[in-house]
């Protein structure tokens, strides 16, 4: 077998492999002889078909099968010989039209290889690490939020105000015509909740049970229903009831309803604090990890195989389709929607993988177990979740990958320039720019 390799551009390689005719013919003969032991043909006893008859009947098919097998094996042997690491499947094409000539068979394999590089991480990576303490006021606010989740409503004989619930009928029209989804009967609506489009709820403040009113609104230009986007509409409103919100008292019964068996405020606060600490740690770790990964990308501007990017785009498409209705059409999901994120994931995967290899980082069993237990701790029955992970090899491999990634994050963090920044729990969990991004 003769092999020559040419670098065409970037990570792409063009490898020409020549298979000697004697190797091909020998393999064809061996395959025909093996076939003859079981072949049944009219006029001949089983296993006694003459070789020349077998050759005339089956040689074209056998030669094609032999070539396919030899190509697969020779490509594997060639990349081992040349110390290449192919990324994705190669494109195989005969070197010329005479692919079964007396001089053997030559083919060209075109493929990409993994980039070879020395991963860089040092104090040029800057990380701002949030320093957050959970105060008593944070716990009290969380308890208040839990109480509000159990809010109840009582009918009142007065005009509706913010935070009241009103029971209404409404009928919407655009250009005098009713439209789909614009009508409801005895629909509950909490004023100030933002459940309806902007301007709808504000116009209902001051109405009482039995009142009717026609209001004017305009659907946003980016409204999800395209046939309504930017359209002016009017709604006829009839009010059935006005109900005042009632937050339940924080008593033993309510506390037990949150899963606190002894019903005491102290146990509730301890349970809430534990959950808040877990969520806070996860948020801080994620923020630090994002800065680390951004720094690694900046210091390692490596070329990446397009084949791996295409595979990642395919995975992201599949994940999105799994979240859609069963009859959803994937044709509208263009590759460009996923390209930027796919490139980031592939590049980070290569850099992190190289750090793992060069630093000989391992996902030891204790670290994997700890990660699984941490993930399971937020569930009602942690042991059931732990058992599920350890009975599912693929899920466990995902956890091992996460452990390796966290080990890399810790190693890079040690080499980075780290500054600490004090933040409140509320700012950490609800960043000021989070709301503005969705407005």
BELLINDA-V746092 format. One record per residue. N is the residue number from 1. RES is the residue in one small letter. PSI is psi in degrees with one decimal (999 if undefined). OMEGA is omega in degrees with one decimal (* if undefined). D_LAST is the distance of its C-alpha to the last C-alpha in whole Angstrom. Layout:
# BELLINDA-V746092
N RES PSI OMEGA D_LAST
N RES PSI OMEGA D_LAST
This chain:
# BELLINDA-V746092
1 x 124.2 177.5 65
2 x 136.0 -176.2 64
3 x 135.0 172.1 60
4 x 141.0 -176.4 59
5 x 135.8 179.0 55
6 x 133.4 173.9 53
7 x 115.7 -178.0 50
8 x -59.0 175.4 49
9 x 139.2 177.9 45
10 x -122.1 -177.7 43
11 x 1.8 -177.1 43
12 x 137.5 177.6 45
13 x 145.8 177.4 49
14 x 110.4 -175.1 51
15 x 125.0 178.2 54
16 x 127.2 -177.9 57
17 x 127.8 -180.0 59
18 x 122.5 178.1 63
19 x 122.3 -178.9 64
20 x 146.1 -179.5 68
21 x -35.9 -177.1 70
22 x -34.7 178.0 72
23 x -40.9 -179.7 69
24 x -49.7 -177.2 68
25 x -39.6 179.5 71
26 x -41.1 -179.9 72
27 x -36.8 178.6 69
28 x -45.6 179.6 70
29 x -44.3 -179.8 73
30 x -40.5 -179.9 72
31 x -39.4 178.9 70
32 x -41.0 178.8 72
33 x -40.2 178.1 75
34 x -38.7 179.6 72
35 x -36.5 -177.7 72
36 x -22.2 -178.6 75
37 x -20.7 -175.8 76
38 x -8.8 -174.6 74
39 x 136.4 174.1 74
40 x 126.5 177.0 76
41 x 144.3 178.4 78
42 x 134.1 177.7 80
43 x -5.4 -178.5 84
44 x 146.8 175.7 83
45 x 152.1 178.6 83
46 x 127.0 178.8 80
47 x 2.6 -177.2 79
48 x 18.2 179.0 82
49 x 126.7 -179.9 80
50 x 147.3 -176.1 82
51 x -40.6 -177.4 79
52 x -29.7 176.6 80
53 x -44.8 177.1 79
54 x -43.5 -177.8 76
55 x -44.2 -179.3 75
56 x -37.1 -173.9 76
57 x -40.6 -168.4 73
58 x -7.6 -172.8 71
59 x -45.9 -179.1 70
60 x -44.0 -179.3 68
61 x -44.5 -178.6 65
62 x -40.9 -179.8 66
63 x -40.2 178.5 66
64 x -43.2 179.3 62
65 x -41.5 179.9 62
66 x -43.4 179.3 63
67 x -42.9 178.6 62
68 x -43.6 179.8 58
69 x -43.2 -179.5 59
70 x -35.4 178.0 61
71 x -46.7 -179.7 58
72 x -47.3 -177.4 55
73 x -40.8 -177.5 58
74 x -34.4 177.1 59
75 x -44.5 178.2 55
76 x -46.1 -179.7 54
77 x -38.6 -176.8 58
78 x -44.3 -179.0 57
79 x -30.2 174.8 54
80 x -43.8 -178.7 55
81 x -41.9 -176.5 58
82 x 1.3 179.2 56
83 x 49.4 178.8 54
84 x 150.5 177.7 50
85 x 91.2 -178.0 47
86 x 140.9 174.4 46
87 x 109.6 -176.8 42
88 x 176.6 -178.1 42
89 x 144.2 179.1 45
90 x 156.3 169.3 47
91 x 123.9 -175.8 48
92 x 132.7 177.0 52
93 x 142.2 176.4 54
94 x 146.9 -179.7 58
95 x -32.6 176.3 59
96 x 179.0 -177.0 61
97 x -26.0 -178.8 62
98 x 77.4 -174.3 65
99 x 5.2 176.5 63
100 x 38.5 -175.0 67
101 x 173.6 -178.3 69
102 x -22.1 -178.7 72
103 x 6.7 179.4 71
104 x -157.4 -175.6 68
105 x 128.2 177.1 64
106 x 139.4 177.8 62
107 x 161.2 179.9 58
108 x 126.3 176.1 55
109 x 120.3 178.5 52
110 x 127.7 -176.2 49
111 x 168.6 174.9 46
112 x 156.4 177.4 44
113 x 159.3 174.6 44
114 x 142.7 179.0 42
115 x 144.8 174.7 42
116 x 121.9 -177.2 44
117 x 161.3 175.2 43
118 x 112.7 -175.8 43
119 x 138.6 -177.5 40
120 x 128.8 169.2 39
121 x 130.6 -176.1 37
122 x -164.4 -175.6 38
123 x -0.1 173.3 37
124 x -18.2 173.9 35
125 x 118.8 -179.2 32
126 x 133.8 -177.4 31
127 x 129.1 172.2 29
128 x 112.1 -176.0 27
129 x 119.9 179.4 28
130 x 135.5 174.8 26
131 x 111.0 -171.2 28
132 x 133.4 173.6 27
133 x 142.7 176.5 29
134 x 115.0 -179.0 29
135 x 164.1 177.0 30
136 x -37.2 -179.0 31
137 x -30.9 177.7 28
138 x -40.8 178.9 26
139 x -42.2 179.1 28
140 x -39.6 179.5 28
141 x -36.7 178.4 24
142 x -39.2 177.7 24
143 x -42.4 178.3 27
144 x -39.1 177.9 26
145 x -39.7 177.3 23
146 x -39.5 177.6 25
147 x -41.6 -178.2 27
148 x -27.3 177.0 24
149 x -21.3 179.4 24
150 x 19.6 -177.1 27
151 x 143.7 176.5 26
152 x 167.5 -176.9 29
153 x 138.7 179.4 29
154 x 133.1 -178.9 32
155 x 137.7 178.3 33
156 x 155.5 178.2 33
157 x 75.8 177.6 35
158 x 174.4 179.2 32
159 x 148.6 -177.6 30
160 x 142.2 177.5 26
161 x 172.3 176.3 24
162 x 141.7 -179.9 21
163 x -5.8 173.3 21
164 x 154.6 172.0 24
165 x 130.8 176.3 24
166 x 146.4 178.0 25
167 x 117.8 -171.7 27
168 x 156.8 161.9 27
169 x 142.1 173.4 28
170 x 147.8 176.9 26
171 x 122.1 -177.8 27
172 x 147.5 178.4 24
173 x 144.1 171.6 26
174 x 123.1 -176.2 25
175 x 37.4 176.6 28
176 x -3.2 -177.8 30
177 x 133.7 175.1 30
178 x 149.7 -178.4 28
179 x 156.3 -177.3 26
180 x 133.5 179.3 25
181 x 2.6 -176.7 23
182 x 19.8 -176.2 23
183 x 140.1 177.2 26
184 x 156.5 177.8 26
185 x 135.9 178.9 29
186 x 48.7 179.4 29
187 x 128.5 176.5 25
188 x 137.8 -180.0 24
189 x 125.1 176.6 21
190 x 118.3 -178.4 20
191 x 130.5 -177.4 19
192 x 0.3 -178.4 15
193 x -19.5 -177.2 14
194 x 17.7 -179.5 12
195 x -29.3 178.9 14
196 x 169.2 -177.9 14
197 x 158.2 -174.2 12
198 x 133.7 178.1 11
199 x -19.1 -177.3 14
200 x -54.8 -173.7 17
201 x -37.1 -177.1 17
202 x -31.7 -178.2 18
203 x -6.3 -179.6 20
204 x -9.9 176.9 22
205 x 132.9 -179.4 23
206 x -10.0 177.2 26
207 x 149.8 178.7 28
208 x 168.1 177.5 31
209 x 132.7 -178.6 32
210 x -13.0 -179.8 34
211 x 153.5 173.6 32
212 x 150.3 -179.3 31
213 x 145.5 172.8 28
214 x 124.7 -177.8 27
215 x 156.9 179.5 23
216 x 132.9 175.5 21
217 x 165.5 175.0 18
218 x 126.0 178.0 16
219 x 141.9 178.6 14
220 x 152.6 179.2 11
221 x -29.3 -178.6 13
222 x 23.3 -178.7 11
223 x 141.7 -172.6 12
224 x -31.9 175.9 14
225 x 104.6 -170.9 17
226 x -31.6 -177.7 18
227 x -9.9 177.6 21
228 x -17.2 -174.5 19
229 x 127.2 176.8 16
230 x 0.3 -176.0 16
231 x 143.1 172.7 19
232 x 137.5 -177.9 20
233 x 159.0 172.6 21
234 x 146.9 -178.7 23
235 x 129.5 170.8 24
236 x 125.5 -176.4 27
237 x 132.0 170.5 27
238 x 126.9 -176.4 29
239 x 122.9 177.2 29
240 x -46.7 -175.9 31
241 x 153.7 168.9 31
242 x 127.8 -177.5 29
243 x 135.5 179.1 29
244 x 140.1 179.9 28
245 x 143.1 -178.8 26
246 x 113.4 178.6 29
247 x 124.7 -175.8 28
248 x 151.0 178.5 31
249 x 143.6 179.8 34
250 x 80.5 -178.8 34
251 x -177.4 -176.5 37
252 x -40.3 -178.9 39
253 x -45.1 -179.8 38
254 x -42.8 -179.2 35
255 x -42.2 177.9 35
256 x -31.8 -179.9 37
257 x -16.5 176.1 35
258 x 6.4 177.9 32
259 x 11.0 178.1 35
260 x 105.9 -169.6 37
261 x -40.1 -176.1 41
262 x -7.9 173.9 42
263 x 15.5 -177.6 40
264 x 150.3 179.2 40
265 x -35.7 -179.8 37
266 x -43.8 179.3 38
267 x -36.9 177.9 38
268 x -45.9 179.9 34
269 x -40.0 179.5 33
270 x -42.1 -179.9 35
271 x -43.4 179.3 33
272 x -43.4 -179.9 30
273 x -41.8 179.0 31
274 x -44.6 179.3 32
275 x -40.1 179.6 29
276 x -39.9 178.4 27
277 x -41.1 179.1 29
278 x -45.5 -179.2 29
279 x -37.4 179.1 25
280 x -46.7 179.4 25
281 x -42.7 179.6 28
282 x -41.5 -179.8 26
283 x -43.1 178.7 23
284 x -47.4 -179.7 25
285 x -41.9 -179.4 27
286 x -38.9 180.0 24
287 x -42.3 178.0 23
288 x -43.6 -178.9 26
289 x -40.7 178.8 27
290 x -41.9 178.6 24
291 x -39.2 178.0 26
292 x -47.8 -177.8 29
293 x -38.2 176.1 28
294 x -40.7 178.9 26
295 x -40.3 178.2 30
296 x -39.9 179.0 32
297 x -40.7 -177.9 30
298 x -37.5 -177.5 31
299 x -11.8 -177.4 34
300 x 72.0 -178.5 35
301 x 65.0 -174.0 34
302 x 155.1 169.9 37
303 x 147.3 179.5 37
304 x 144.8 -179.8 36
305 x 128.9 178.9 38
306 x -29.8 179.3 36
307 x -39.7 179.7 38
308 x -34.9 177.8 36
309 x -42.4 178.9 32
310 x -40.6 177.7 33
311 x -41.5 -179.6 34
312 x -38.8 176.3 31
313 x -42.0 178.4 29
314 x -41.4 179.4 31
315 x -42.2 -179.2 30
316 x -38.2 176.4 26
317 x -45.0 -178.9 27
318 x -41.6 178.2 29
319 x -41.3 179.4 27
320 x -39.7 -179.5 24
321 x -32.6 179.2 27
322 x -22.7 -179.7 28
323 x -4.2 -177.7 24
324 x 165.6 176.7 24
325 x 154.5 -174.1 27
326 x -28.9 -177.2 31
327 x 15.8 -179.1 31
328 x 144.0 -179.3 28
329 x 124.5 -177.3 29
330 x -2.7 -173.2 28
331 x -25.9 -177.9 29
332 x -8.8 -178.5 26
333 x 87.4 179.5 25
334 x 152.0 -179.3 26
335 x -31.2 -176.0 27
336 x -22.6 178.8 25
337 x -25.9 -173.6 22
338 x -7.7 -169.1 24
339 x -48.2 -175.2 26
340 x -46.5 179.8 24
341 x -37.3 179.3 23
342 x -43.4 179.0 27
343 x -41.0 179.4 28
344 x -45.9 -177.9 27
345 x -42.5 -178.8 28
346 x -46.4 -178.2 32
347 x -45.1 178.6 32
348 x -39.5 178.7 31
349 x -40.9 179.4 33
350 x -43.2 -178.7 36
351 x -47.8 179.7 36
352 x -42.6 179.4 36
353 x -37.8 -180.0 38
354 x -37.6 177.5 41
355 x -41.5 178.1 40
356 x -45.7 -177.5 41
357 x -49.0 -175.7 44
358 x -31.8 -178.7 45
359 x -1.3 179.4 45
360 x 45.7 178.8 46
361 x 135.4 -179.4 43
362 x 149.2 173.2 44
363 x 85.7 -176.1 42
364 x 158.5 -173.4 45
365 x -38.6 -177.8 45
366 x -41.7 179.8 44
367 x -39.7 178.6 41
368 x -44.1 179.0 40
369 x -43.2 179.3 41
370 x -40.2 179.2 39
371 x -43.4 178.9 36
372 x -43.5 -179.7 37
373 x -37.1 177.3 37
374 x -44.4 179.7 34
375 x -33.7 -177.1 32
376 x -18.4 -172.3 34
377 x -21.1 -178.4 34
378 x -2.9 -179.5 31
379 x 158.9 -177.6 32
380 x -37.7 178.6 35
381 x 84.6 -176.7 38
382 x -40.1 -176.7 37
383 x -36.5 178.0 41
384 x -39.9 179.0 40
385 x -42.9 179.1 37
386 x -45.8 179.0 39
387 x -37.4 -179.9 42
388 x -45.5 -179.8 40
389 x -43.1 -176.0 39
390 x -6.6 173.7 42
391 x 0.2 -177.1 43
392 x 98.2 -176.5 41
393 x -38.0 -178.4 42
394 x -42.8 177.7 39
395 x -39.7 -179.8 37
396 x -36.9 176.4 39
397 x -37.4 177.1 39
398 x -39.9 178.3 35
399 x -41.4 177.6 35
400 x -40.8 177.5 38
401 x -39.3 178.4 36
402 x -39.7 178.7 33
403 x -43.2 178.3 36
404 x -41.6 -179.4 37
405 x -40.3 179.0 34
406 x -34.6 177.1 34
407 x -39.1 176.7 37
408 x -43.0 178.3 36
409 x -44.4 179.9 33
410 x -41.3 -179.0 36
411 x -44.3 179.9 38
412 x -37.0 179.7 36
413 x -38.3 179.0 34
414 x -30.3 -177.9 38
415 x -7.5 -173.9 39
416 x 167.7 172.4 35
417 x 113.3 -172.8 35
418 x 129.7 171.7 33
419 x 147.8 -178.7 31
420 x 144.6 -179.2 30
421 x 121.4 179.0 27
422 x 134.4 176.7 27
423 x 155.3 174.5 24
424 x 159.9 178.7 23
425 x -41.5 -177.9 23
426 x -42.1 178.5 20
427 x -34.2 -179.1 18
428 x -43.4 -176.0 20
429 x -23.4 179.5 18
430 x 75.1 -177.4 15
431 x 142.9 -178.1 14
432 x -32.7 -176.8 12
433 x -5.4 -178.1 10
434 x -40.9 -178.2 9
435 x -42.4 -176.9 7
436 x -25.9 -178.2 5
437 x -21.5 -176.8 6
438 x -3.4 -178.5 4
439 x 999 * 0
